[in-house]
Amino acid sequence: MSIHAPLLSIKWLQQHLNDENVIVLDASMAPPGQPLYAPAAIIPKARRFDFDKQVCDTGSDLPHMMPSADEFTRAAQALGINDDSIIVAYDHIGLFASPRAWWMFKSMGHKAVYVLDGGLPAWINAGLPAINNYAVAPSFGNFQACPRPNYFVGQTQVLNALGSAHTRILDARPTGRFEGSIAEPRPGLRAGHMPGAVSVPATCVQQSGHLLAAEEELTRLLGAPGSIICTCGSGVTACVLALAAVVAGFSEVAVYDGSWSEWGKPELNLPVVTGAA
């Protein structure tokens, strides 16, 4: 089968759910400040991909940072993922955490990973069946991570991009958090944004959990195609902007893994401004 876009429809998944090489991953995560995610419904055949507590750098003091290639390989193989698997990631909100799973697999070199447009709500609203338990991989997979540089970047690359004529920084947090008028949900972080960053809330590139369909509208929101670094609170909704950018045809897209969970730390004394950009 030939699939090019990073988004898959509910109809596609319904038709291909039982294909042997299709692996569905529930990548749901509770937003910061809310209780840990507990599934109320699960798409049949789905396996749990918990990048918040399991498939992450557990030695970092920052939330759900990317693990090493070896750790990622072990986790993916335990999920039964092969090099030729077609991975479909979804989340319980619609378009919130699943793009993070998609970007993680892309950054580790998997060539067939997609996001379920609309996620679990769209599946349920279509009247399709749900179950109560996750599937277990029948055997270990053979996927071997091969990291692709610059999919995830750190604070040094972001610092170098500040004021750059070549690279724009897009911030996916809500406007109030970007401007500093609303406190961060993670305690102890400074309020505001990086100098020169542009506010593009992740909610503005979607409607009812579906990515906006028109590439022209996405480009209007994201700006002219070029090199961008997407950031947010902790590297999750930044991946929603990365997804929108890829759909809109951007070719130089990176995600700041630490995002505001790192940048906003007072002890790092990184440049912060408040107010509208």
C-alpha positions as CSV (number, residue, x, y, z in Angstrom):
1,M,0.0,0.0,0.0
2,S,1.2,3.5,-0.7
3,I,0.7,6.2,1.9
4,H,2.5,9.6,1.8
5,A,0.8,12.0,4.2
6,P,1.6,11.7,7.9
7,L,-2.1,11.7,8.7
8,L,-4.4,8.7,8.4
9,S,-8.2,8.8,8.5
10,I,-10.6,6.9,10.8
11,K,-11.9,5.2,7.6
12,W,-8.4,4.1,6.6
13,L,-7.7,2.5,10.0
14,Q,-11.1,0.8,10.0
15,Q,-10.3,-0.8,6.7
16,H,-6.8,-1.8,7.6
17,L,-7.0,-2.5,11.3
18,N,-6.5,-6.2,10.9
19,D,-3.6,-6.0,8.4
20,E,-0.8,-8.0,9.9
21,N,1.8,-5.2,9.6
22,V,-0.4,-2.4,11.0
23,I,0.4,-1.6,14.6
24,V,-1.8,0.8,16.5
25,L,-0.3,2.8,19.4
26,D,-2.2,4.6,22.1
27,A,0.2,7.5,22.9
28,S,-2.2,9.4,25.1
29,M,-0.9,11.6,27.9
30,A,-2.7,13.7,30.5
31,P,-2.1,17.4,30.1
32,P,0.1,18.9,32.9
33,G,-1.7,19.4,36.1
34,Q,-4.2,16.6,35.5
35,P,-4.3,13.1,36.9
36,L,-2.3,10.4,35.1
37,Y,-3.9,9.1,32.0
38,A,-6.3,6.1,32.5
39,P,-8.0,4.9,29.4
40,A,-11.8,4.9,29.3
41,A,-11.8,3.2,25.9
42,I,-9.1,1.7,23.7
43,I,-9.1,1.2,19.9
44,P,-9.0,-2.6,19.2
45,K,-5.5,-4.0,18.6
46,A,-3.9,-0.9,20.2
47,R,-0.7,-1.3,22.3
48,R,0.3,1.3,24.9
49,F,3.1,3.7,24.0
50,D,3.7,5.6,27.2
51,F,6.3,8.2,26.4
52,D,5.5,10.1,29.6
53,K,6.7,7.5,32.1
54,Q,8.2,4.6,30.2
55,V,9.6,5.4,26.7
56,C,11.6,8.4,27.9
57,D,14.9,9.4,29.6
58,T,14.0,8.4,33.1
59,G,17.3,9.9,34.4
60,S,16.4,13.4,33.3
61,D,14.7,15.9,35.7
62,L,12.7,17.1,32.7
63,P,9.4,15.5,31.7
64,H,9.3,12.8,29.0
65,M,12.6,13.6,27.3
66,M,13.8,11.4,24.4
67,P,15.6,8.3,25.5
68,S,18.8,7.0,23.9
69,A,18.6,5.0,20.7
70,D,19.3,1.8,22.5
71,E,16.5,2.4,25.0
72,F,14.1,3.4,22.2
73,T,15.0,0.2,20.2
74,R,14.3,-2.0,23.2
75,A,11.0,-0.3,23.8
76,A,9.9,-0.5,20.2
77,Q,11.0,-4.1,19.8
78,A,9.0,-5.0,23.0
79,L,6.0,-3.6,21.3
80,G,6.5,-5.9,18.4
81,I,7.5,-3.2,16.0
82,N,9.4,-4.2,12.8
83,D,11.2,-2.2,10.2
84,D,8.3,-2.7,7.8
85,S,5.5,-2.1,10.4
86,I,2.9,0.6,9.6
87,I,2.6,2.5,12.9
88,V,-0.6,4.5,13.6
89,A,-0.5,6.6,16.7
90,Y,-3.5,8.1,18.4
91,D,-4.5,9.9,21.6
92,H,-7.6,10.3,23.7
93,I,-7.9,14.1,23.1
94,G,-7.8,14.0,19.3
95,L,-4.6,15.7,18.3
96,F,-2.5,16.3,21.4
97,A,0.0,13.7,22.3
98,S,0.0,11.4,19.3
99,P,2.1,13.8,17.1
100,R,4.9,13.4,19.8
101,A,4.9,9.6,19.3
102,W,5.0,10.2,15.5
103,W,7.9,12.6,15.8
104,M,9.8,10.3,18.1
105,F,9.6,7.4,15.7
106,K,10.6,9.6,12.8
107,S,13.5,10.9,14.7
108,M,14.7,7.3,15.3
109,G,14.4,6.5,11.6
110,H,11.2,4.6,11.2
111,K,9.8,5.2,7.7
112,A,6.1,4.4,8.1
113,V,4.7,6.1,11.2
114,Y,1.4,8.1,11.0
115,V,-1.0,10.0,13.2
116,L,-4.7,9.1,13.4
117,D,-6.5,12.3,12.5
118,G,-9.2,13.0,15.2
119,G,-7.8,10.3,17.5
120,L,-10.0,8.3,19.8
121,P,-12.9,10.8,19.9
122,A,-13.3,10.6,16.1
123,W,-13.2,6.8,16.3
124,I,-15.9,6.7,19.0
125,N,-18.0,9.4,17.2
126,A,-17.9,7.2,14.1
127,G,-19.7,4.5,16.1
128,L,-16.7,2.1,15.9
129,P,-16.0,-0.5,18.6
130,A,-13.7,0.1,21.6
131,I,-12.3,-2.3,24.1
132,N,-11.0,-2.2,27.7
133,N,-7.6,-3.8,27.4
134,Y,-4.4,-3.2,25.4
135,A,-3.1,-5.7,23.0
136,V,0.2,-7.5,23.8
137,A,2.8,-8.0,21.1
138,P,2.9,-11.7,20.1
139,S,6.7,-11.5,19.6
140,F,9.6,-9.0,19.7
141,G,10.0,-6.8,16.7
142,N,13.2,-6.2,14.7
143,F,13.1,-2.4,14.5
144,Q,16.5,-0.9,15.1
145,A,16.7,2.8,15.9
146,C,18.8,4.9,13.6
147,P,18.7,8.5,15.0
148,R,18.2,11.3,12.5
149,P,20.0,14.5,13.6
150,N,18.2,17.8,14.2
151,Y,14.7,16.3,14.6
152,F,15.1,17.1,18.3
153,V,17.3,20.0,19.4
154,G,18.6,21.4,22.7
155,Q,18.9,24.8,24.3
156,T,22.2,25.5,22.5
157,Q,20.6,25.3,19.1
158,V,17.7,27.4,20.3
159,L,20.1,30.1,21.6
160,N,21.9,30.1,18.3
161,A,18.6,30.6,16.5
162,L,17.5,33.6,18.5
163,G,17.5,36.5,16.2
164,S,18.4,34.4,13.2
165,A,17.1,35.5,9.8
166,H,17.1,31.8,8.8
167,T,15.3,30.1,11.6
168,R,12.0,31.0,13.3
169,I,10.9,29.7,16.7
170,L,7.2,28.8,17.0
171,D,5.7,28.5,20.5
172,A,2.7,26.1,20.7
173,R,1.7,27.1,24.2
174,P,-1.6,29.0,24.8
175,T,-1.3,32.8,24.3
176,G,-1.6,33.7,28.0
177,R,1.4,31.5,28.8
178,F,3.4,32.8,25.9
179,E,2.7,36.4,27.0
180,G,3.3,35.6,30.7
181,S,-0.1,36.6,31.9
182,I,-1.0,33.1,32.9
183,A,1.3,31.0,35.2
184,E,2.9,27.9,33.9
185,P,1.2,24.6,35.0
186,R,4.6,23.3,36.1
187,P,5.6,25.1,39.3
188,G,8.8,27.1,39.6
189,L,9.1,28.1,36.0
190,R,9.4,31.7,34.8
191,A,6.6,33.2,32.8
192,G,7.0,34.5,29.3
193,H,8.7,33.4,26.1
194,M,12.0,33.3,24.2
195,P,13.0,36.6,22.5
196,G,11.8,36.6,18.9
197,A,9.6,33.6,19.3
198,V,6.2,33.6,17.5
199,S,3.0,32.5,19.3
200,V,1.2,29.7,17.3
201,P,-1.0,27.9,19.8
202,A,-1.3,24.2,18.9
203,T,-5.1,24.6,19.1
204,C,-5.1,27.1,16.2
205,V,-3.9,24.5,13.6
206,Q,-6.7,22.1,14.3
207,Q,-10.4,21.9,14.6
208,S,-12.3,19.4,16.8
209,G,-9.1,17.3,17.0
210,H,-8.5,17.2,13.3
211,L,-5.6,19.1,11.6
212,L,-6.8,21.9,9.4
213,A,-7.2,20.5,5.9
214,A,-6.0,23.5,3.8
215,E,-2.2,23.7,3.4
216,E,-2.7,27.4,2.6
217,E,-4.3,28.0,6.0
218,L,-1.5,26.1,7.8
219,T,1.1,28.2,6.0
220,R,-0.7,31.4,6.9
221,L,-0.6,30.3,10.6
222,L,3.0,29.0,10.6
223,G,4.5,31.6,8.3
224,A,6.4,31.2,5.0
225,P,8.1,27.8,4.6
226,G,11.6,27.9,6.0
227,S,13.6,26.5,8.9
228,I,11.6,26.4,12.2
229,I,12.1,25.2,15.7
230,C,8.9,24.2,17.5
231,T,8.6,24.6,21.2
232,C,5.9,24.4,23.9
233,G,5.7,23.5,27.6
234,S,7.5,20.1,27.5
235,G,8.0,19.1,23.8
236,V,4.5,17.5,23.3
237,T,2.3,20.1,21.6
238,A,5.4,21.4,19.8
239,C,5.0,18.2,17.8
240,V,1.5,19.3,16.8
241,L,3.1,22.3,15.1
242,A,5.8,20.0,13.6
243,L,3.0,17.8,12.1
244,A,1.2,20.9,10.7
245,A,4.5,22.1,9.2
246,V,5.3,18.8,7.5
247,V,1.7,18.7,6.1
248,A,2.2,22.3,4.8
249,G,5.4,21.3,3.0
250,F,8.1,22.6,5.4
251,S,11.3,20.6,5.1
252,E,13.5,22.1,7.9
253,V,11.5,21.3,11.1
254,A,12.9,20.6,14.6
255,V,11.4,20.3,18.0
256,Y,13.0,21.7,21.2
257,D,12.8,18.7,23.4
258,G,13.3,20.5,26.8
259,S,11.0,23.4,25.7
260,W,9.7,25.7,28.5
261,S,10.3,23.0,31.2
262,E,13.9,23.6,30.6
263,W,14.1,27.2,29.3
264,G,11.9,28.5,32.0
265,K,14.1,27.3,34.9
266,P,15.2,30.4,36.8
267,E,18.6,28.9,37.6
268,L,19.5,28.6,33.9
269,N,19.1,32.4,33.4
270,L,18.2,32.0,29.7
271,P,16.7,35.1,28.0
272,V,12.9,35.5,28.7
273,V,10.6,38.3,27.7
274,T,6.9,38.9,28.5
275,G,4.0,40.5,26.6
276,A,2.9,40.0,23.0
277,A,5.5,39.2,20.4
